[in-house]
Amino acid sequence: MLYLMRKIGESIIINDNIEIKVVEIKGRSVKLGFESPQNVTILRKEIHQRIIEENLAAAKGAPAAIFEDMEKLSLTPQKKEEPEK
């Protein structure tokens, strides 16, 4: 892990296109500002972890739900009848 010390108003640059700037320091809290391309998602770690957990939970139930939907739409795989010999 890389550790950097920055003062208010100072920045770091990641990948030439993401700037993280120290905006304010109050006690043990630091306020950061982020400048990045619009296609870059920036999330707090606890939010990112919650999204991963919800996606995993949803994926576990997906196969059963897919087959239920197929049955409702009469799309269940049909066994092909073998031609008579």
N, C-alpha and C positions, 0 to 999 in steps of 0.2 A: 504494500500500500504506500502511496506517495503522500507525504504530509507537506503542506505549504503554509506559510504564514503570510497573511495579507492584511492590510489596513483598510479603513473605510475609503472607498473610491478606487481601490486597486482591483485588478481583474486577473483571471486566468483564461486562457484560450484552449479549447479542445477541438482537434480536427480542423483547424483553420476556420471554422464557421460557427462555433458555439462559444459565447463569452459568458463567464460567470463573474459577477461583480459584487463585492461586499458593499452593501448599501447602508447598513446600520448595525451597531453592536450595542445591546442593552444587557448588562449583567452577563448571564450565561447563554443568551440568545443572540443569534446572528441572522440578519435579514439579507438574503441574497437576491440579486436580480439576474435574470437569464435572457440572453439574446441568442436566438437560434432560428434556423429556417422553419417555416410553418409545418413542414412534414416531420419534424422531430417532436416526439412526445416526451414531456418532462413530468414525472410523477414523484410524489413523496414515496419513500420505500414501503411504508405500511399500506398505502393504496395499491401500489404495484403488486405486493404480495397477496392482498385480498382478491385482486382481479385474477391472479394465477390460480388461487384456490377455488374460486367460483368457476373458472373455466374447466378445471380438472373435475370438479363435482358434476358439472353439466355433461362433460364428455363421458363420464362413467354411466350415465343414464341414457345416453344417446342411442345405442343400438336397439334397446328394447322399444324406445319411442319410435324409431324409424320403422320397425316391423309392425307396430300397432298402426301407424299411419298408412303403411302399405296395405294392411288388411282392410282398413276403412275405405280405401280407394280401390279395393279389389286388385291390387298390384302384387299380391303375393306370388312368388315364383311358382309356376305350375310345373308339375312333372310331365315330361314329354312321353306320350304313349309310344311304345315301340311298335314298329310296323309288324304285321303278322307275317309269319314265315310260310 
